[in-house]
């Protein structure tokens, strides 16, 4: 029997799953469903997009296609700009309602969504956008935001429908899949190459990663997350699955809360339980909130993708761009082993822990004196878990351009000594330094010439000399930023940034004085670490 009723189109974007997917469930309750994913040339060509993202997306799409097929609904995969693709489907099937999750993305996807909204209005199509994170559209004040986050994350998970009816011409899944297969980076002209150490995507893999963290790997998360020698296992590694929607944040939050209750109950009745779990789960739970906390900033203030939070810092770095420094940083050839090892780890697997991300940004912004706009897109391409709202607000925090956060300038030498004391991480990703004695590994340029001869590691030849001198670069950066902060203009600007983005617990709601993607005033906490995706 042919399904009847108005056609419902579920547009998949960064929500590549069937579990806890409210648009799919609600669409299926209204009529026959068409499920759609679109390879969008404008998004694929954006400076932040990379082949590593596409590989992860395709992993998710293959599983999503299989999952939807089991429900009776094929996944259409198309290439083109969304309004044109939607128009084509509308001509052949007559869409009544477009369903999707809200997206807090880059300007390219925000502009795309505006075009889709215009198209829906012109065609008389209802567009239902539903939230999937704790980000709140058209937020007027951050007062009470945490409470609303808790409420949203605590609502029951939405089970996938047992069956999804679809329109008759799309029943033959084999024909649909054969006609529109997954496309590779080569097919689509996407820059970047394979990441040999990258984790695979998909909904099942997301659940496996979450389970292994909550039951085993995360026991010493609080202490081990800062070092790259331990962080690759101790951190949750759930961030790419959240970024591309292979698992919902609500699923992760509720699983964490269940595990916290299990640990507390075991402790209370005297069952053997490793006490480290309590602090580790508490820390992880907090980072789930920070995930949305930072996304909310871009939702409320889209300009921060391109502009400084505080305009007092405009012009601070723009006139001194050094392309050679940027190239060395991107290649992992700065002469600072910890910086280079972290960058090469990203090249290999698309992930490093948060402290090492902070150090990479700090080094680029302060030691190399690069504007965050010059290096943030490249770094976005290295992160398989790239999340726009987190990425740009945090890049600015670490660059010191918010005007209200403590300026942190990481010493790559100290980080090597503190976080890789045995040299395991550096020697893995900077193998040309394998013969360097541990005493000199954080600063190989200090090796005596005789030792360089003995080890065969010649600084300036087999490994570069430091691209800048740490002490002088550190001092100069602090002085320049401090000089701006002392100005009256900077203080006035900081007051404005604080009013828009600072925490005002207990303060009365304030009416927004600006027009943006969502009018509102997000909060900010200077003590939060950089890149809290993990």
N, C-alpha and C positions, 0 to 999 in steps of 0.2 A: 504494500500500500504506500502510495506517495505521501510524504509528510505535507501537511497543509499549514497555513498561517503565514504571517509576515516574516520575511527572511531576516535573521539576526546575524550580523557579521562580527566576529570576535577578532580584533586586531592585536596580535601579539607583538610586543616591543621588547622591553627589558623585564619580561615576566614569563620565561620559557618553561612552563610547568603546567600540570593539570590539578595538583593538590593545592588547596587554599587559594583557588583562583575564582574570585567572585564574579567577574565578568562572564566567564564560561558558564557558571552555574545559572546565573540569572538569564543569560541569553537562551540557554537550553530550556528554561521553563517557559519561554515565550513563543518558541516556534523553531522551525528548521534553522540549523546553524551552518555558517561558513566560517572556518578558522583560517586566518591569513597571517603570513609573515612576509615582509617585504625587504629585500636588499635595496637600500636607498642610496643611489650614487652620491647624493649630496652629503650623506652621513659617512659613507665609506671614504670619501675624499677629504674629510675634515682632518685638521692637523693632529687631532688626538687619537685617530683610529689606526689600528695596526692589524697585521695578519694574525697576531696572537689572539686578538679579540675575536676575529672571524673564526678561527679554529675552535675556540671555546664555544662560541655561538652555534657553530655547526654540530658540535657534539650534543649540545642541548636540543637542537632542532631535530636531529635524528631520533633521539629518545622521545621527544614531544610528538613527532609524527607517529611513532609506534603506539604511544599511549593514547593518542586521539583515535587512531585506527581501531584500537580495542574497544573504544567507546562508540564506534560507528561513524566517526567524523574524520574525513581526510584533512590534512593540513595543506593548504595551498601555499606554495612558495613562489613569489613573483619578484621581478627586478624592475625597478622604476621609481619615480617619485610618487609618493602616496596618493595625492589627489587624482592623478591620472590612472593609477592602478585601481583605486576605489571606483572611479567613474566607469572603467571597463567592466568591473564586476557588477556594478549597479545596472548597466545597460543589459547585461545578460540575465540577471537574476532578481533585480529589484530589491535593493536593501531597504529595510524599514528602520532598523536601529543599528548603530555602530557602537560596539562595546570595547572598552580598553581600560587599562589602568592609567592613573595619572603618572606623569613623568616629570621629574625635576632634572632637566638636562642642559645641554649646551644651547647656545643661541641657534645653531643649525636645526636642532630638533624642536626648539620653541617656535621658530619661524615656520617649520613644517606643520606643527600643531595648529598654528593660526590659519595656515592655508587650508588644512583639513576642516577646521571649524567653519571657515567661509564656504567651503564646498558643501558641507552638510546643510548649512542655512539655505544655500541656493537651491539645493535639491529637496528640501523639506525632510531631511533625515535627522532623526534624533540621535545625538551622541551622548552616551552615558560613560563618563570617566569616573572610575572608582579608585579610592586611595589604596595603596598597598604598603606604604610605610607610615611612620608617625609624622610625616610632613603634612602640614595643614595649609590648604589653599586659602588665600585672602585672609591671612591671619592679621588681626588688628593689634594684638599685644602678646608678648611672651609670658605674661602673667598667667599661671595655670597651665602652661604648655606641658610640663612634666606630668601633671595629673591626666591631661587629655591623652598623652602618649601611653600612659599606663592603661587607660580605659580601652584605647584602640588595640593595644597589643594583647589585652586580656580577653577580648571577645572570642567566642568559640571559633575554631578553625572551620573552614568551609570544605566539606568533603566533595570530591569530584562526583559529578552525576554518574549514575550507573550506566546510562545510555544517552547518547546525543543524536537526535535525528538530524538529517541533513537534506539538502535539496537534491532532487532526483539526478540531475546531470552530473553530480559530483560523487555518486556512490562508488564508482570504480576507483578504489584507492590506487591500484597498480597503475592505471592509466594516468592518474593525476601525478603520482610520484615520478613516473617515467617522463612525463612531459615537462616537469619542472623540478629537476633534481637539486640537491644542495650544490652550491657553487664554491669553488676554491678561491684563494687569494689571487691566483694567476688568472682564473676566469673573470674575476671582477676587477682586476687591476689594483689590488690593495697592496700598499707598501709593507715591507717587513718580511721576516722569514720565520721558519719553524723554531720552536723553543723545545729543545730536547728534554729538558727537565720539567716542562709544564705539566700540571695536573689536568686530567681530562674533565670535561664538563658533563652536565646531565643531572636530572633529578635524583636518580638512584645514587649516583656518586655523592651528591650533596648530603643525602641522608647518612651515607656511610661515613663521610668526613665528620659530620656533626656527632654521630654516635661515638666514633673513636675518640674524639676530643672530650666529650662529656663523661665517658666511662674510663678512659685510659690516659690519653696524651696530655690532658689538661691539668693533671694533678698538681703540677708545680708551675702552672701558668704565670702566677703573679711574679715569681722570681726569675723564671727562665725566658720570659717573652722579650727581654731587652737584648739578649745576645744572639747573633746569627748562628752561633754554634749550637744553641739549644732551641732557638725560636722556630726553626723550620718544623720541629716536631711539637713543641710545647704550645705554640699559637694555634688557634682554632683552624686556620686556613679556610674558613667558610666564606671569606670576603668575596672571591670571584663568583660564587654561587648566589650570593646576595646581590651583587652588582648586576648580574644578567638574569636574575629572577628564577634560577633553577630551584630555589627554595625561598619561602617567604620569611621575612623578618619575624613575623608573628609566630611561625613554626619554631624558629630558633629560640626566640624569647621564652615560649611556653615550655619547650624541652629543657631549657636551662633552669627554669623555675621548678619543674618536676624534679630535676636532679638535685637542686638545692634542698628541696624538702626531703628527699631520700637521705641525703647526707646528714641533715639536721636530725631527722628521726632516728637514724642509726646511732648518732652520737648520744641522743637523749636516752636511748634504751641500753646504752653500753656496748653496742655491737662494734666490732673492730672496723674502724674507718680511718683513713689517712687524714689527719687534721688539716693538711694543706689544701684539701678540696674547698673548705669553707671560704678562705680568702681568695682562692683562684676563681671560683664561680662568682663571687661578689664582684671581682674586678671585671670579669668578662661581661657580666650583666650590665655593669655601668657603661662599658664600651658599646653595647647595643643601643643604648640611649644616645650616646655621643654620635653614633652613626647618623641618626636622624637630626640631631641637634645641628650638625654642620650642614647637612643637606637643606635644612630650613633656611639657612643664610642665603644660599643661591636662589631658592624659591622666592624669598622676600626681596632680594637685591640682585637681579640678573646681571647688572653691570659689573659685578666683581669678577666675572670671567675675563674682563678686559681692562678694568680700571682699578687703581688702588682704593682700598677702603677709605683711606685718608688721603685727600688730595695734597696735603702738606708735603707728601713724599714724592709728588710728581716731579720728574726731572732729576731725581737723586742719582739714578744709575743710567738713564737713557743715553746720555751723551758719551759714555765711556765703554760702549759695547766692544768686546774683543772676541772676534769669531774663532780665533785659534784656541782661546781658553775654553769656549763652549764646545768646540770639536773634541778637545782632549778629555773633557769631562764626560761627554757622550760616549766616547770610545773606551773609557776606563783606563786612561793613560795620563793621569795627573801627576804621577810620582808619589802619591800618597796611597799606600797599599790598601788601607781599609776602604777608602773611597772607591778605588779601582775594583776591589773585590766585590763590593756591593753592586756597582754598575754591571759588572760582568755576570754576577748572579742573576740580575734582572734579564740580561741578554739570554741567559741559559734557561730560566724558568719563569720569568715574569712576576716574581714575588720576592720580597725581603721583608723583614719585620719592621715595626713602626720606628724604632729608634734609628735604624740604619737609613730609613727613608728621610727622617728628620736630618740626619747628618748629611745626606746627599744634597738636600735643598739648602741647608745652612752653608755648606761649602760653596755651592754655586752662587748663592746670593751674597755671601759675605767675603769669603776668601777670593773668589773670582770676580766679585762685584758685578754680577749679571742681574738684569731685571728679570723678575719671575716670569714675565711673558715670553722671554726668549728661551727659557728651558722647560717651563711647565708642560707645553704640548709634547715635547720629546719624552719627558718622564711619564706622561699619560700613556704614550704608546708602549712603554715598557711594562706598565702595570696591567696584568690581565684583569685585576679587580678595579680598574679605573671607574671611579664614581665621581661625576663632575662636581657635585655640591661639596663633597669632602675635599676633593683635589685642589680646587682653586681657593677656597677660603683658607685651607691649611698652608698652601704654598705662600700665601700672603702673610699669614701669621709668622711663619718661619723666616720670611724675608724682612720682617719688621715694618711692614707697610700698613698695618691696621691702626697704628698709633696708640693702641691701648694695651697691647700684650707685652709681656716681658720678652726682650730680645735675647734669643738663645744662639750663641755661636759655638758650635761643637768643634772641639779639637779632634781632628782625625787621628792624631797620634795617641791621645788619651783614650779615644774610643777603641783603638786597636789593642792597647794594653789592658783596658778594663773588660772589653767584651769578647776578645779573642786571645786570651792570655797564652794559649798553647800554640797559636798560629795555624790551627787546623783550617779555619775558614779562608784566611788569606792564601795559604799555600794551595788550597783546592782551586780557587778562582784566579789566582795570579801565579800560575805554575812556574813562571820564569824566576820566581823568588824562592823556589823550593830548597835551594842549597844555602840560603841565607840563615845564619845562626839566629836563634830566637831573640837574642839580645839586640839585634839590629833590625828585626823584621818590621817593626812599626816605622822605622826611619832608615831604610836601607842606604840612603844617601850619606849617612854618617859612617859607613863602613870604611876603614882604612884601605888605601889603594892595594896594599899587599893582600888583604883579605878578599878584596874584589878579584884579584888574580887567582887566589886559591879556590874560590867558589865558582869562578867563571861568570859571575854576575857583575857586569860593568855598568855602573850608573851612567846614564846618558847614551848607552848603546843597547844593551839587552833589556834594560828597564829605564824609563825616563827619570831625569832629575825632577825634583818638585817644581811644579809650574809656577808656584808663588812661594814666598817664604812665610811660614805660618804666623810667627809672632808679629811681623809688621802688618800683614794682611788683617789679622785679628784686631790689632790696635787701630788701624785706620778705619775699619768698618765700624767699630764701636764709637769712635770719635765723630764720624760723619753722621751716624744715626742720632747720637746724643745731641749734636749741634742742631739738628732739625727739631728734635723733641723740646729743646729749650725755647724755641721761638713762640711768641704769642699766637701766631697763626696756627701752629701745630697744636697748642693747648686748646684753642677754640675748636679746631677741627676734631680733636680727640673727644671733646665734650659731645659733639654731634654724633660721632661714631658710637660713643658709649650710650647715648640716648637711643640710637637705632638698634644697636647690637649688643648692648650690655645687659647683664642680668639685673632685673629689678624686682626681686622677690618681695611680694607683699605690697608693691606699689599699685595704685589704681590704674585701670586701663587708660591708655592714651590714644587719641585718634591719630591715625597715620597722616603725615603731611606730604606724602609722595605718591606717585602713581607707578606701579611696577607690575610684574607678573602676578604677584600677590601682595597686596598692601599689608605691611606688618612690621614688627620690630623684634627681630630675633635676639636671643641672649648670647653672651660669650663668657667663657671662663678662662682666664689666663693660665690656669694650672693644667689645662687639658693637654695631653700629648698630641703630637702630630700624627696624622693619618691613622685614626682609630678604627680602621675597617676590620682589623683582625680580632 
